Amino acid sequence: MTDDQLISGRFAVVGNPVEHSLSPRIHAAFARQGRRQIDYRAERVGVDDFEGWVSAFFNAEGHGLNVTLPFKTRAFDMADTVSDRARLTGAANFLTANEAGEIHADNTDGKGLLIDVTANAGWILEGARILVLGAGGAVKGVIPSLLDASPAALVIANRTAERAEALVAEWAAQPIPVSGGGYEQAAGAPWDVIINGTSTGLSNDMPALPSETVLAEGCCCYDMAYGKGPTPFMRWAVEQGARDARDGLGMLVEQAAESFYLWLGEYPNTQLVIADLRQQ
């Protein structure tokens, strides 16, 4: 222990599995920027124990939780109040509780992605044709933020077409064209931005895109997964001539920074943390 002040309360990231999570390291780095420490841990919780564990956490001086797979929709469902962005996605990666014990849910994933691709990477999403691969919770959590960036069109392609079709049906009423189906949706028109929201990178694989998938000149590709080196999707993107290919480490740090701000009212310097993680 150092003489740095300890931030009041307990914090954690909860999931199953969760041992690989970088969140404790990230939040410790945020706290050190203010010469402080934070009690932030990775907590693996049994699939049947989530709601009871969360309630016990907040009853025992818990201040804040980040939530990862497979609990994001259940975190949303058990909250007493939810933010607009959590309501739009039906999922939450952020929980906190007030003095009355009421649990509030939010979703910081979309903002994390948007900041990483626009502010950090300098990509322009306005007017872009965006292809998103996958139709799970990770993709659902970022659709509102992508639409807020005013693309020309958003297409969701998934291994199971029905899941993509069900997802895009939720966005039929808004003005930006949103469509979805199987991976064959990727064929044809050139794409300005392709985002991989599947978990294929974690198993050193990539989505089964058709050979007719065409990248526009200057196309940028983003994999929400991250690892010690380029993911298979990133390598594919470079082979296809993408101008830029990035992984999801920046998104992870940026969504964590939004959580840190919501809990403590301070926005950390994310660039220092991203650079340190890359070096390590």
C-alpha positions in Angstrom: 0.0 0.0 0.0 1.1 3.6 -0.7 0.1 6.8 0.9 -2.3 7.5 -2.0 -5.9 8.1 -0.9 -8.3 5.2 -1.3 -11.5 6.0 -3.2 -14.5 5.3 -1.0 -16.5 2.2 -1.8 -16.0 -1.1 -3.7 -16.0 -1.5 -7.4 -15.9 -4.5 -9.7 -16.4 -6.0 -13.1 -18.7 -9.0 -13.0 -19.0 -11.7 -15.6 -18.5 -15.4 -16.4 -15.8 -15.8 -17.5 -14.0 -12.7 -16.3 -10.5 -13.7 -15.4 -9.1 -12.2 -18.6 -10.6 -8.7 -17.9 -8.3 -5.7 -18.1 -10.8 -3.5 -16.3 -9.1 -3.7 -12.9 -5.9 -2.6 -14.4 -7.6 0.2 -16.4 -9.5 1.6 -13.4 -6.3 1.4 -11.2 -4.6 3.5 -13.8 -7.4 6.0 -13.9 -7.2 6.4 -10.1 -3.4 6.8 -10.1 -3.8 9.9 -12.3 -5.3 11.6 -9.2 -2.8 10.0 -6.9 -5.4 7.6 -5.5 -6.2 4.0 -5.3 -9.4 2.1 -6.1 -10.8 -1.2 -4.8 -11.8 -2.6 -8.2 -11.8 -6.3 -8.7 -12.8 -8.9 -11.3 -15.6 -11.1 -9.9 -16.7 -14.4 -11.6 -20.3 -15.1 -10.7 -22.3 -18.2 -11.3 -24.8 -18.0 -14.1 -27.7 -18.6 -11.7 -26.3 -16.3 -9.0 -26.1 -12.9 -10.7 -29.1 -11.0 -9.3 -28.5 -12.2 -5.7 -24.8 -11.4 -6.0 -25.4 -7.9 -7.3 -27.9 -7.2 -4.5 -25.4 -8.4 -1.9 -22.6 -6.3 -3.4 -24.6 -3.1 -3.1 -25.7 -4.0 0.4 -22.1 -4.3 1.4 -20.7 -0.9 0.5 -20.6 -1.6 -3.2 -20.4 1.7 -5.2 -20.3 0.6 -8.8 -20.3 -2.4 -11.2 -19.3 -3.0 -14.7 -21.1 -5.9 -16.3 -19.9 -8.1 -19.1 -21.0 -11.4 -20.7 -23.4 -13.0 -20.1 -25.2 -10.7 -17.8 -25.8 -7.4 -19.6 -29.5 -7.9 -20.3 -30.1 -9.2 -16.8 -28.4 -6.2 -15.4 -30.8 -4.0 -17.3 -33.8 -6.1 -16.2 -33.0 -5.9 -12.5 -32.4 -2.1 -12.4 -34.8 0.2 -10.7 -34.0 3.1 -13.1 -32.2 3.1 -16.5 -30.6 5.7 -18.7 -31.9 6.5 -22.2 -29.0 4.8 -23.9 -29.5 1.6 -21.8 -33.2 1.7 -22.6 -32.5 1.9 -26.3 -30.2 -1.1 -26.2 -32.1 -3.2 -23.6 -28.7 -4.0 -22.0 -26.5 -2.5 -19.3 -22.7 -2.7 -18.7 -22.9 -0.2 -15.8 -24.6 -0.3 -12.4 -24.6 1.9 -9.4 -26.9 2.4 -6.4 -28.1 5.4 -4.6 -28.5 5.9 -0.8 -32.0 4.3 -0.9 -30.5 1.2 -2.4 -32.1 1.8 -5.8 -30.0 0.3 -8.7 -29.4 2.5 -11.8 -28.3 1.0 -15.1 -26.5 2.6 -18.0 -24.7 1.5 -21.1 -21.3 3.1 -22.0 -20.3 0.7 -24.8 -21.7 2.8 -27.6 -20.0 6.0 -26.5 -16.7 4.0 -26.0 -16.8 2.8 -29.6 -17.7 6.2 -31.0 -14.9 8.0 -29.2 -12.4 5.5 -30.2 -13.2 5.5 -33.9 -13.8 9.2 -34.3 -11.7 11.1 -31.7 -8.9 8.5 -31.4 -8.8 7.1 -34.9 -10.1 10.1 -36.8 -12.6 8.1 -38.9 -15.6 9.9 -40.4 -18.9 8.1 -39.9 -21.2 10.8 -41.2 -22.5 9.7 -44.6 -20.7 6.4 -44.5 -22.0 3.0 -45.5 -21.4 0.9 -42.4 -21.5 -2.9 -42.2 -21.7 -4.4 -38.7 -21.0 -8.1 -38.3 -22.9 -9.9 -35.5 -26.3 -9.5 -33.8 -25.6 -10.2 -30.2 -25.4 -7.9 -27.2 -22.2 -6.2 -28.2 -23.7 -5.1 -31.5 -27.0 -4.1 -29.9 -25.2 -1.9 -27.4 -23.5 0.3 -30.1 -26.3 0.7 -32.7 -27.8 3.9 -31.1 -24.3 5.6 -31.1 -23.6 4.6 -34.7 -27.0 6.0 -35.8 -26.3 9.2 -33.9 -23.2 9.6 -36.1 -25.5 10.0 -39.2 -24.2 7.3 -41.5 -25.8 6.9 -45.0 -26.9 3.4 -44.1 -26.3 0.7 -41.5 -26.4 -3.0 -42.4 -26.3 -5.8 -39.9 -25.0 -9.2 -41.1 -25.1 -12.2 -38.9 -24.5 -16.0 -39.2 -28.1 -16.5 -38.2 -30.1 -14.2 -40.5 -33.2 -14.2 -38.2 -31.3 -12.7 -35.3 -30.1 -9.8 -37.5 -33.6 -9.3 -38.9 -35.1 -9.2 -35.5 -32.5 -6.7 -34.3 -33.0 -4.2 -37.2 -36.8 -4.4 -36.8 -36.3 -2.4 -33.6 -34.9 0.5 -35.6 -37.3 0.6 -38.6 -39.0 3.8 -37.5 -36.0 6.1 -37.5 -34.8 7.9 -40.7 -31.5 6.3 -41.4 -31.8 3.1 -43.5 -31.1 0.0 -41.3 -31.3 -3.5 -42.8 -30.1 -6.9 -41.8 -29.8 -10.6 -42.7 -27.2 -13.3 -43.2 -23.6 -12.8 -44.1 -24.7 -12.5 -47.8 -25.7 -8.9 -46.9 -22.0 -8.1 -47.0 -21.7 -8.8 -50.8 -22.2 -6.1 -53.4 -22.0 -2.4 -52.5 -18.6 -1.2 -51.3 -18.4 -0.4 -47.5 -16.8 2.6 -46.0 -16.6 1.1 -42.5 -16.9 -2.5 -41.4 -17.2 -3.4 -37.6 -16.8 -6.9 -36.4 -19.0 -7.4 -33.3 -18.8 -11.2 -33.3 -16.7 -13.1 -30.8 -14.8 -14.9 -33.6 -11.6 -13.1 -32.8 -11.4 -14.7 -29.4 -11.1 -18.1 -31.0 -8.6 -16.9 -33.6 -11.3 -17.1 -36.3 -13.3 -14.6 -38.4 -16.9 -14.3 -39.7 -17.6 -16.3 -42.9 -17.9 -13.3 -45.2 -18.6 -13.9 -48.9 -15.8 -13.4 -51.4 -17.9 -10.7 -53.0 -17.4 -8.4 -50.0 -16.0 -5.1 -51.3 -14.2 -2.4 -49.4 -14.6 1.1 -50.7 -11.4 3.2 -51.2 -10.3 4.4 -47.8 -12.4 1.8 -45.9 -11.7 1.4 -42.2 -12.3 -1.8 -40.3 -12.8 -2.3 -36.5 -12.8 -5.4 -34.4 -14.4 -5.1 -31.0 -12.2 -7.9 -29.8 -8.6 -7.4 -28.8 -5.6 -9.5 -28.1 -1.8 -9.5 -28.1 -1.7 -9.0 -31.9 -3.9 -8.3 -34.9 -7.1 -10.4 -35.0 -7.9 -12.6 -38.0 -10.5 -10.0 -39.0 -7.9 -7.2 -38.9 -5.5 -9.3 -41.0 -8.3 -9.9 -43.5 -9.0 -6.2 -43.6 -5.4 -5.3 -44.4 -5.3 -8.0 -47.1 -8.4 -6.4 -48.7 -6.8 -3.0 -48.8 -8.3 -1.3 -45.8 -6.9 2.1 -45.0 -7.0 1.4 -41.3 -7.7 -1.7 -39.1 -8.0 -1.4 -35.3 -9.0 -3.7 -32.4 -11.3 -2.9 -29.5 -8.8 -2.0 -26.8 -9.5 1.7 -27.2 -13.2 1.0 -27.0 -12.6 -0.9 -23.7 -10.7 2.0 -22.2 -13.1 4.7 -23.4 -16.2 2.9 -22.1 -14.4 2.4 -18.8 -13.6 6.1 -18.7 -17.3 6.9 -19.1 -18.0 4.6 -16.2 -15.3 6.2 -14.0 -16.8 9.6 -14.8 -20.4 8.5 -14.0 -19.3 7.1 -10.6 -16.8 9.8 -9.5 -17.5 12.9 -11.6 -14.0 12.9 -13.1 -13.0 12.1 -16.7 -9.5 10.4 -16.9 -6.9 10.8 -19.5 -7.5 7.7 -21.7 -4.6 8.2 -24.1 -2.1 7.6 -21.4 -3.8 4.3 -20.4 -4.2 3.1 -24.0 -0.6 3.8 -24.7 0.5 1.9 -21.6 -1.6 -1.1 -22.3 -0.3 -1.2 -25.9 3.2 -1.1 -24.7 2.6 -3.9 -22.2 
